[in-house]
Amino acid sequence: MLSATALTPLVVSPVSAAVAAPVEQAAAVGMPTPISAAAARTALRALKVAAPRSMAGYSRAKFPHWMSQARKGAGCDTREVVLARDGRGVTRDDECRAVSGSWRSVYDNRTYTRASSVDIDHMVPLANAWRSGANTWSTQRRRALANDLTRPQLIAVSASSNRSKGDQSPDQWQPPKRSYWCVYARAWVQVKAYYTLSVTSPEKKTLTAMLDTCK
């Protein structure tokens, strides 16, 4: 997760004259759709239940993130790709930086018009992944998790919700917007299942309850 430098919602920020004219407008797509609730329940039952591992040796630097995504555009890194993907009317300069657009945070239903007000959240936080088995991984696999654009692991949200979440699991934190719990639980389970990460007993219990909100 990346800290933001501002938290002002619904404020239009004019592009500085020092910034190059936008060269690309990205269509809004959003986070990859998670697996169905039924599939998530099946996957959750198969996840290993274990106590959290030690944080000894943990460092965010061991999960190299915001790597270059050259195939997405010259100069684009993972953060900029997600900003363009999750926003509306996003324009980027010739260095792939978002210079205008709007972003709705699905965690708390807030809308922002400055990219600096938006964080990119790791659905399964890096520290949680470390405690769930990533402590034994290679740097290459940790990089894959930290920059995963294929699964629902990265999402643009408000900095306040991102900071509130921190590295907590669903039994410790849920999105303030209750109607998003179904999607959140499906995404969390899908990522943990794909990367063969464990869950704690309270985490599994809460995820089950969150999946029960799916209609």
C-alpha positions in Angstrom: 0.0 0.0 0.0 1.2 3.4 -0.9 0.6 6.5 1.3 -1.1 9.5 -0.3 0.0 13.1 0.1 -3.5 14.6 0.3 -6.9 13.5 1.4 -9.2 16.2 -0.2 -12.2 14.7 -1.8 -14.1 16.2 -4.7 -11.4 18.9 -5.5 -10.4 19.5 -9.0 -6.7 20.1 -9.4 -5.7 21.9 -12.6 -2.7 20.4 -14.4 0.4 22.4 -13.8 1.9 24.2 -16.7 5.1 22.4 -15.9 3.5 19.0 -16.7 3.4 17.8 -20.2 0.1 17.8 -22.1 -1.8 14.5 -21.6 -1.0 12.0 -24.3 -3.4 9.2 -23.4 -6.9 8.8 -22.0 -7.5 5.5 -20.3 -10.9 3.8 -20.2 -12.3 2.9 -16.8 -12.2 -0.9 -16.3 -11.8 -1.5 -12.6 -10.3 -4.2 -10.5 -10.5 -7.7 -12.1 -13.8 -9.3 -11.1 -13.2 -11.8 -8.3 -14.4 -15.4 -8.4 -18.0 -16.1 -7.6 -19.2 -16.4 -4.0 -19.7 -20.2 -4.5 -16.2 -20.6 -5.8 -14.9 -18.5 -3.0 -16.6 -20.7 -0.4 -15.1 -23.8 -2.0 -11.6 -22.2 -2.1 -11.9 -20.9 1.5 -12.7 -24.4 2.8 -9.5 -25.6 1.1 -7.2 -23.0 2.5 -4.8 -24.1 5.2 -5.7 -22.7 8.7 -2.6 -21.8 10.7 -1.5 -19.3 13.3 0.2 -16.2 11.8 4.0 -16.6 11.3 6.6 -14.4 12.8 7.2 -10.9 11.3 11.0 -11.5 11.9 12.9 -10.4 8.8 9.9 -8.7 7.2 10.5 -5.6 5.0 8.4 -4.1 2.2 11.6 -4.0 0.2 11.3 -7.8 0.0 8.1 -7.3 -2.1 9.4 -5.0 -4.9 6.4 -3.1 -6.0 5.4 -0.5 -8.5 7.5 -2.2 -11.1 7.7 -1.1 -14.7 4.8 -2.2 -16.8 6.2 -1.3 -20.2 3.6 -3.2 -22.1 1.0 -0.9 -20.6 2.7 2.2 -22.0 6.0 4.0 -22.0 7.1 4.8 -18.5 4.1 3.2 -16.8 4.6 1.5 -13.4 2.1 -0.6 -11.6 0.6 2.3 -9.6 0.0 4.3 -12.7 -1.6 1.4 -14.5 -4.0 0.8 -11.6 -4.8 4.6 -11.4 -5.7 4.6 -15.1 -7.7 1.3 -14.8 -9.7 2.2 -11.8 -10.4 5.9 -12.6 -12.8 7.7 -15.0 -11.7 10.1 -17.6 -8.1 9.6 -16.7 -5.5 11.3 -18.8 -1.8 10.7 -18.5 1.3 12.7 -19.5 4.2 11.5 -21.6 5.7 9.9 -18.5 2.5 8.0 -17.8 1.6 10.0 -14.7 -2.1 10.5 -14.1 -2.8 14.3 -14.5 -6.6 14.4 -14.4 -9.6 12.1 -13.8 -11.8 11.0 -10.9 -11.6 8.0 -8.6 -14.4 6.5 -6.5 -13.2 4.6 -3.5 -15.4 1.5 -3.2 -14.3 0.9 0.4 -16.0 4.1 1.7 -17.8 5.5 -1.4 -15.7 8.7 -1.6 -14.7 10.3 -4.8 -11.5 12.1 -5.5 -10.3 14.2 -8.5 -6.6 14.3 -7.6 -4.4 11.2 -8.1 -2.3 12.2 -5.1 -5.4 11.7 -2.9 -5.7 8.0 -3.9 -3.8 5.0 -2.6 -3.3 1.7 -4.3 -4.3 -1.0 -1.8 -2.9 -4.5 -1.8 -6.1 -6.5 -1.2 -4.0 -9.0 0.8 -1.5 -6.7 2.5 2.2 -7.5 2.0 2.8 -8.0 5.8 -0.2 -10.3 6.0 1.1 -12.3 3.1 4.5 -12.6 4.9 2.7 -13.9 8.0 0.7 -16.3 5.8 3.6 -18.0 4.1 5.3 -15.5 1.8 8.3 -15.3 4.2 9.5 -18.5 2.5 9.1 -17.2 -1.0 11.6 -16.1 -3.6 11.9 -12.4 -4.3 10.4 -13.0 -7.8 7.2 -14.5 -6.3 6.9 -11.7 -3.8 7.2 -9.2 -6.7 4.5 -11.0 -8.6 2.1 -10.7 -5.6 2.9 -7.0 -5.1 2.3 -6.1 -8.7 -0.4 -8.6 -9.7 -2.7 -7.0 -12.2 -4.4 -10.2 -13.3 -6.1 -11.1 -10.0 -8.1 -8.8 -7.7 -5.0 -7.9 -5.6 -4.7 -4.2 -6.4 -7.3 -1.5 -6.2 -7.4 2.3 -6.0 -9.1 3.5 -2.8 -9.1 6.5 -0.5 -6.0 7.0 1.5 -8.0 7.2 4.7 -9.5 3.7 4.2 -6.1 2.3 3.1 -4.4 3.7 6.2 -7.2 2.4 8.4 -6.8 -1.1 7.0 -3.1 -1.2 7.3 -2.0 -4.9 7.2 -5.1 -6.2 9.0 -7.0 -9.3 7.9 -10.8 -9.3 7.5 -11.4 -10.3 11.1 -9.7 -7.1 12.1 -10.9 -4.7 9.4 -13.7 -4.6 6.9 -14.5 -1.9 4.3 -16.8 0.8 5.9 -19.2 0.3 3.0 -20.9 -3.0 4.0 -22.3 -3.6 0.6 -18.8 -4.1 -0.7 -18.1 -7.0 1.8 -19.1 -9.7 -0.7 -16.7 -8.5 -3.3 -14.0 -7.9 -0.8 -14.2 -11.4 0.7 -14.3 -13.0 -2.8 -11.2 -11.1 -3.8 -9.3 -11.8 -0.6 -10.0 -15.6 -0.8 -9.1 -15.7 -4.5 -5.7 -14.1 -3.9 -4.9 -16.3 -0.9 -5.9 -19.4 -2.8 -3.9 -18.5 -5.9 -0.8 -17.9 -3.9 -1.4 -20.8 -1.4 -1.4 -18.5 1.6 -2.8 -19.6 4.9 -5.6 -18.1 6.9 -6.2 -17.9 10.7 -9.2 -19.4 12.3 -10.8 -16.0 13.1 -10.0 -14.8 9.5 -11.7 -17.8 8.0 -14.8 -17.3 10.3 -15.1 -13.7 9.3 -14.6 -14.4 5.6 -17.4 -17.0 5.8 -19.7 -14.4 7.3 -18.8 -11.8 4.7 -19.5 -14.2 1.9 -22.9 -14.8 3.5 -23.7 -11.2 2.5 -23.5 -12.1 -1.2 -26.9 -12.1 -2.9 
